[in-house]
Amino acid sequence: MATMAECRSALDTLSDNLAGADGDVRGAAALDRSLSCHIRDLDVTFTGRLANGRIQVLDAFEGLPREKAQIRLAMTGDDLVAMVNGELNFTKAWGSGRVGLEAGFRDLLKLKSLL
């Protein structure tokens, strides 16, 4: 089971990957939205912003998100680490329910290029 530190590191790596992207991925990452990522097996939520092509983690706390972020993710720590490492396909994990993604319709359309 991935630790809280490994999950935080995976989010930092994802942020670096988004910042270095180009084309459609870069455009999707350019959104300015609040973001939460609930790690189910650790019962920890990371909150922050997707802004300027990066994920800025601002806080982490036990339990479910306290406020409804504009983009909401939920998954296990192992799945987060596996996705960032390229070992788990996000689209398949989302389709099977392993990964939860909730956002407004327009944001989902923008984010589809990240999938």
C-alpha positions in Angstrom: 0.0 0.0 0.0 1.4 3.4 -1.0 2.1 5.8 1.8 0.9 9.4 2.1 4.4 10.6 1.2 4.4 8.4 -1.9 1.0 9.8 -2.9 2.2 13.4 -2.4 5.3 12.6 -4.5 3.1 11.1 -7.2 1.0 14.3 -7.3 4.2 16.4 -7.6 5.4 14.1 -10.5 2.0 14.5 -12.2 2.3 18.2 -11.8 5.8 18.2 -13.4 4.5 16.0 -16.3 1.6 18.4 -16.9 3.9 21.4 -16.9 6.1 19.8 -19.5 3.3 18.8 -21.8 2.4 20.4 -25.1 -0.6 20.4 -27.5 -4.0 19.4 -26.3 -2.6 18.2 -22.9 -1.1 21.5 -22.3 -4.4 23.2 -23.1 -6.4 21.0 -20.7 -3.8 21.5 -17.9 -4.1 25.3 -18.3 -7.5 25.3 -16.5 -7.7 27.2 -13.3 -9.8 25.0 -11.0 -9.9 23.8 -7.4 -8.9 20.2 -7.1 -9.2 17.4 -4.5 -7.8 13.9 -4.6 -9.2 11.5 -2.0 -6.9 8.5 -1.4 -9.5 5.9 -0.4 -7.3 3.3 1.3 -5.4 5.9 3.4 -8.6 8.0 4.0 -6.6 11.1 3.2 -7.6 14.0 0.9 -5.1 16.3 -0.9 -6.6 19.6 -1.9 -5.2 22.4 -4.1 -5.5 23.9 -7.5 -4.9 23.0 -11.1 -3.5 26.3 -12.4 -0.9 27.5 -14.9 -0.4 24.0 -16.1 0.5 22.6 -12.7 -1.1 21.0 -9.7 -0.5 23.0 -6.6 -1.2 20.9 -3.5 -2.1 23.2 -0.7 -3.3 20.9 2.1 -3.8 17.3 3.1 -6.1 16.0 5.8 -7.8 12.9 7.1 -11.2 12.0 5.7 -13.3 13.0 2.8 -13.0 16.4 1.1 -14.4 19.2 3.4 -15.5 21.3 0.4 -16.6 20.4 -3.1 -13.7 21.1 -5.4 -14.4 21.8 -9.1 -12.4 18.7 -10.1 -12.6 15.7 -7.7 -10.6 12.6 -7.9 -10.8 9.5 -5.8 -8.7 6.3 -5.9 -6.3 4.1 -3.9 -2.8 5.3 -3.3 -1.4 2.3 -5.3 -3.6 3.3 -8.3 -2.4 6.9 -8.1 1.3 5.8 -8.1 0.7 3.3 -10.8 -1.0 5.9 -13.1 1.7 8.4 -12.6 4.3 5.7 -13.4 2.5 4.7 -16.5 1.6 1.3 -15.2 -2.2 1.9 -15.1 -4.3 3.4 -17.8 -6.5 6.2 -16.5 -9.3 5.7 -19.0 -9.6 2.0 -18.2 -9.4 2.6 -14.4 -12.0 5.3 -14.6 -14.3 3.1 -16.8 -14.0 0.2 -14.4 -14.7 2.4 -11.3 -11.2 2.0 -9.8 -10.7 5.8 -10.2 -13.4 8.4 -9.6 -13.4 11.7 -11.5 -16.1 14.3 -11.0 -16.2 17.7 -12.7 -18.5 20.0 -14.6 -19.4 19.0 -18.1 -17.1 21.6 -19.7 -14.2 20.7 -17.6 -14.7 17.0 -18.4 -14.6 17.9 -22.1 -11.3 19.8 -21.6 -9.8 17.1 -19.4 -10.6 14.3 -21.9 -7.3 15.2 -23.7 -5.5 14.2 -20.5 -7.0 10.8 -20.6 
